[in-house]
Amino acid sequence: MKVNGISIDDTAWGTPQMAAVHELLRQRALALELITDDADDDQVNDAIETVLADEVRVPEPTTAECRRWYEANLSKYRSGELVHARHILFQITQGTPVLAVRSVADAMLMEVRANPDVFEERARDKSNCPSGAQGGQLGQLQRGSTVPEFEKEVFAGDTIGVLPKLIQTRHGFHIVSVDQRIAGEQLPFAAVAEQIADELRRISEERALTQYIRMLAGSVEIEGVDLDAATSPLVQ
């Protein structure tokens, strides 16, 4: 993998994309004369922070934007909302045959929906989660206590019992039984306004960083990795 002809060793990074982005930003810091080629890792990281602070503009969310977000996502802002759930996890790791695992999970989902009494036994025998030893028990869950993709599905709707479809998360495929729902109370906008502002600020920052990286990538030669390069700053 190369960025502007410079070979990059990506073994120290989580992905080739992360390695390429770091090199893009290092080269931008060089171009701005914030560092020299012999800078050590700490100096490079400090320079990259300066580049991002100076060149990535993150708009501050307005009160009106926060209120619109609140109105569109009322269910996220409830106090005391709880779900008592169990699950059976079919874990996905590097090299796992995903389609084969999903087919097994789908077959078991059909079985436990037809006969919920076997859920605990199947969790003990087949779940890749430590909770399997307790029949898949996750206890009482509140919003924010699980990964977002799991939370979204578990807290949606009013289904009691085995959910009708698998939940796919970064961990794998989950068969989930919701045994109890405690509705909680709607929080007023004023109580969550700052939380919403932080969330919108984070979303804006991620979008702005993505656009900035794509703009940088569109102006250099990159080999061996795709950063979805763009040649215009008006990237959507």
Buried (B, 14 or more C-beta within 10 A) or exposed (E): BBBEEEEBEBEEBEEBBEBBBBBBBBBBBBEEEBBEEEBEEEBBBBBBEBBBEEBEEBEEBEEEBBEBBBEEEEEBBBEEBBBBBBBBBBEBEEEEEEEEBBEEBBEBBEBBBEEEEEBBEBBBEBBBBEBBEBBBBBEEBBBEEBEEBBBBBBBEEEBEEBBEEBBBBEBBBBBBBBBEBEEBEEBEBEEBBEBBBEBBBEEBBEBBBBBBBBBBBBEBEBEEBEBEBBEEEEBE
